[in-house]
Amino acid sequence: MKRIGDLERKYVLEALDNEFRTSLNNIFNARLERKFAELFGVKYAIGFVNGTATLHTAIASLNVKSGEEVIVPPLTMSSPALSVLQNESVPVFADVDRETFNISPESIKTVISEKTKAIMPVALFGLSPDFDGIQNACGTKKIPIIEDNAECFLGTYKGKLVGTIGDFASFSFQASKHITTGEGGMLITNNEDLADRARRFSCLGYASVSSKKGKISRDDIQDPQYSRHVSIGFNYRMNEITAAVALGQLERAQELVNIRIAVAKLYQDAIEGFDAVIPQKNPEGCLNSYWTYVLCLKSNMPEKDWYAFRKVYLKNGGDPYYAAWKLSYFEPLFQTIIQKMPDIWQRYEKGMCPNAEYLQPRLIQLKTNYWDIEDAKYQAAALNKTLKEWGV
């Protein structure tokens, strides 16, 4: 199968044939948003330039103010924390669960404060967070949830599609994601007021855009008395070429997700009977969409063994695998500039999130984006051979 197929090419050519004329320059965006909303069974979907702009928009649309707090996990790409900072708000880090690798509801309980205005759980590596646990951690506080689903597409939680549980859900179309346009993103919600705010925020605060209306009209801009900007906003809109590719990918989404699940099954079979590595736990009721297949290497010396295991895997024909990101609060930016900000009360020191700190140097991210299943079988065989040689 091809990752980018004839359908995407067909739609791109149609978009180019429209020559970006004003009257035709929102056709694919509108089609994409409508079909995306239909797929997830929500009322509103809004296309974005990328999957970080979506997070910034969601935070701003929830009226999170300067100095107020958003809870995020440290074990993920740093976009969640950076989007909070972009809003001049405060990222507060909660630890993760040692088995699922996702944000821990128990840790959330320990960091919730009167300043907490949102929680941004990440569906890490394709697995849904524990949404019931997160909501229970909030107790009687009605704290909005922003789902960061950059790594999860068509995954489920207790029969519900991931993306249909929070107040907002964000998706990324970056190059490595389940459906891709190179860059791009989508924000979905069932709340019309939030959708209106999000649309305006993504369109420079234009007065005449709304949850369903994605662009200002020719009549608007031909009126010398037209007042454009009614609120703060940025130019976060998705372009028509990107929307055309995304539409083609969306119509092929199930097959693009299914092949990743099939690849993950090959890895799962390959590690059967070995205890040197522990896979991400999939709780009952969760369908993992496997952005990557992730293993935790059992080691007391990960600073040595992670590299040694990788060396053996490469020798056996394995493709180079990925590490987990350095924990966000250990990144130089957070250790220096952010740590010194007046509203930051957490100390970014060893031991702040012990589970995340244990997991990060031991995680092995194996690719699932093999479009020829025979290539994936070869990788699974390399993994099996490596585990036999590792002998732990």
N, C-alpha and C positions, 0 to 999 in steps of 0.2 A: 504494500500500500504506500501511497505517497502522502507525505505530511501536508504539502501544498498541492492541491489537485486542480483539475480542469474547472471545477465550479468556481474556485476563488479567482482564477485567471479570467473566466468569463465575466464575473461581476466587476473586476477591476477595469476591464476593457469598456464595459458599459459606463462606468463612472468617468473614465477618460473621454468617452464619446460625448458626455454631457458638457465637457470643456469648462467645468466649474462655473457655469452661468448661474447667476444669483437665483433664478427661479428653479434651478435643478440641483442646487448644491446642498440639499439636505435629504435627498431621496434615500440613499443607502443608510444614513444615520437613522432616519425614521423607521425604515424596515428592520434594521438591526435591533433597535430599542424595543419595537413592538414584539418581535419574535423572542427576544431575550426575556422580556416580561412574561410572555406566554409560557415559555419553557419552565420558568420557576414559579409560575402561578401567582405572580405579584402584580400590583397595579402599575408600578412605575419603574422604568429603567432609563438610565442616563449615561451616554457614552463619554469617555474621557481620554485625554492624551496619554495617560499612563495610570498604573494602579497605585501610585503614591498620591497623585492629585486627588484620587477618589477618597483616600483616607483623610487628607487635609480638609476636603470639602465636607465630609461627614461630620468631622469635629466642629467645624465652623457652623454648619447648619443646625447643630444641636445647641448652639449658643454657649459653647464652652468658652470661658473668658480667660484673659491673661491671668496667670497665677493659679488657675484652677487645675485640677488633676485628672489625668486619664491613666488607667492601669493597663500595662502592657507586659508581655513576656520578654525576657532578655534573650531567650534562645530562638532567634529568628533573624532574618535579614533586618537591618535597623530601620527600615522605612516606617514601621509603626511609631517608634519613639521619635524619629525625625519629623514625622507629620505632626505630632503633638507639639514639638518645639516650633515648627513652622507657624503654628497657631498662637505662639507665645504662651503656651500652656505648659504644664509640668508632667513629664512622663514618670510614672511610679512603677517600679518593676516588681512583679510577683513571680515567685518561683514556679517551676514546672513539675509535673508528675514524673517520677523516675521510670515508670513503665510505658506510659503513652507519649511522653515527651512534650505534651501540651500543657498549657497554663493550669496551675493547680487551684481549685476552688478553696482549699484550706489555706493556701498562701494568700489568696485574694482577701480572705477574711481579716488577715493580720495587717493589711496595708490600706484598707478602706478608711477614708476619713470624711469629715464634713465637706472637704474640698473636692471629693471624688465626683466627677460629673459624667464619666463614661468609662466603660471597660471595653478593651479592644483585644479579644482573644484571636489567636491565629490557628487556622486549621492546618497544623504543621505536617508537612510532607504528604498531605492528602487526607489526613485523618481529622474527623470532627472533634472539637473540644467537648468537654462535659458541660453542656448548656444547662441541664437541670442543676448540676452542682454550682455553676456560676450564679444562677438566679437564686439558689438557696443561700449562697454566700452573701448576697446583697440583703437578705432578710426582708425587712419592711421597706427598705430604701428602694425607690424606683429609679435605678441607675440604668441609663440607656446602654445598649450593647451594639458595638460596631463590629461586625464579622469581617475579619481579614481572611478572605478565601483565595488569595493569590495562588495557593498551592493545592486547592481542592475544587474540583469541578464535577458535579453530579455525584458527589459523595452524599451519604445520608446519615442522619442521627435519629434513631427511634422512629423510622418510617418517614421522616421529613427531610426534604432536600436541604443540605447545608446552603445557607443563603436566604432561608425563609423564616429564620428564628429570631434574629436580632432586629433592632430598629432600622439599621442600615446593613447592607452586605456589599463588600467590595471584591471585585475580581480583577485580575491582571491578565493581559494578553502579551506580556513580555516573551522574549524568544524561547525560553525554556518551558513555558507553561502549557497546560493541556490543549487549549486553543490559543493560537498566536497570530499576531499581526506584526511581529517585531517589537512593537511597543503599543500600548493601548490599555484601556481599562473600562470597567462598568460599575456603576453604583445602582443598587436596587433598594426599594422600600415599598411599603404598603401605605405610608402616611403621606397624604397629599401636601400638607403644609411643609413637611420636611423635603419632599420632592421639589416643591416650588423654590424653597430656599437653596437647595442644592443646584438646581438649574441656573438660578440667577448667579450664584457664586461661581459657577463654571463659565458663565457668559458675561463677565465684566460688570455684573450687577445690572444688566439691562432690564428695564421696566417691563417690557412686553413679552418676555419669555416666561415659561411656566413649566410645570411638571410634564405636560404633554407637548408644549410648543418649544422647539429646540433652537429657533433662530428668529431674529427680528425680520419683519417683512420689508419689501421694497417700499410700500406706502409709508412705513415708519421712517426710514432713512431719507425719504424724499421730502419729508415735512420739516421745514426750518425751525418749527417750534417743538419738535420732538425732544423730550427729555429722556436721555438714555439711562443714566446711572442713578438707581435708587438705593443701592447698597454696595458695600465692598464686594468686589469679585475679581476673578482672574481669568485669563484666556486658557482655560483647561479643556476646551472642546475637542472632540474627536474630528479628524478630517474625513472627507468622503472616501479617499483611497483606503484608508485604514478600515473604515466601516464596511467597505465592499469586501475586503479580505475577511474581516471578522464574521460577516454574514455567511460567507461560504464555509468558514470553519465551524460556525454554530450549527449549520445544517448537517455537518458531519461529526458533531461533538461526540455522540455515543460511540462511534467506531474509534475515534481518537482516544477516548477514555478507556474503552475496552481493551485496546492493545496494551496499554500500560498495566492494567490489571492482570492480563495474561502474562506479561513479562515478570511481574511481581510473583505470580504463582510459580514460575520457573525457579526464581531465586529461593522461594520458600521451600520447594522440594529439594533444592541443592543443599540447604543447611540442615535438613532433617537428620537427627541423630548426633549432631555436633553441639557442644556446649561452649565453644570458644566465642560465639557471637550470640547476641540476644536481639531478636527483631522487635520493632515497635509493636506494642500490644494493641490489638484491635478489640475494644470492649464489645460485648454483645449488643446488637442493635445498631452498630456503626458499619457503614460500607466505606472502606478506604479507597480513594481514587488514585493513590500511588503516584504522586508527582515524582517522587523517588522512592526506592526501596531502602529502608534505613536499618542498619544494624549497630548495636552497641558492642564494641570489642571488650571482652572480659580481660582486664589487665590492671595490674598494680603500677605499671610504668607506661602509661599511654604515650608519654612524650617520646618513648623509644619504640614501643610495639606498634603504634599506629602506622609509622613509616615502614617498619619491618614487614608487617602484614601486607601493606600496599606493594612493597617490592616483590614479594612472592607472587602476589596476584598478577602483577604486570608480567613477571617471568612466565606465568602460565597462560598468557594470552589475554588477560583481562584488560579492559579499557581503563584509563586513569579514572579513579573515583574521587569523589569530592568530600571535603571535610565539612563539618558544621561551621557556621559563622562564629567568629569570636563573639562572646557575649557582648551585647550592646554596651553595657556599662563598663566593660573593659577596653572598649575602643579608645584611642587617644583623645578624640574629641570629647568624649564623656569624662575621661579621667582628668582633663585639664579645664577647658572652657565651661562645659556644662556643670561639672562638679562645683565650680565657683559661683554659679548663679545663686542669687539670694533666696529663691523659692525652693531650691533643691534640698530636701531634708535627709534623703537617703545618703549613706556613705558608700561610695563605690569601691568597697574593699572586699577582699577574699572572704567568703563565708556568707555574703549577703543572700545569695540564692544557691544553697549547697547542691541541690539536685541538678540544676542547670550547669553548675561548675563541674560536677562529676561527669555528666554526660558529654559536654561539648568536646573535650579532647579525645573521646572514645568513639564518636559517631562516624559511621561510614555510610555515605550516600551513594548508592548504586543507581546508575541511569536506568530509567524505564522507557525513555523515548527512542526505542528501536522500532523502526517501521517495517523491518523484515524479521519475522519471528525466528528465522534461522540464526541471525546475528545474536539475538537474545539467548538462544539455546547455547551458543558457543560461550557467552559470558557466564551463564549459569554453570556450565561445565568447568570453566576456569575457577569459579568460586568454590565449587565442590572439591576440585583438586587441591586448591590452596588450603582448605580446611583440613584435608587429609594430611597434608605436609606439615601444617601448623602444629597439629597433634596436642592441643591443650585439652 
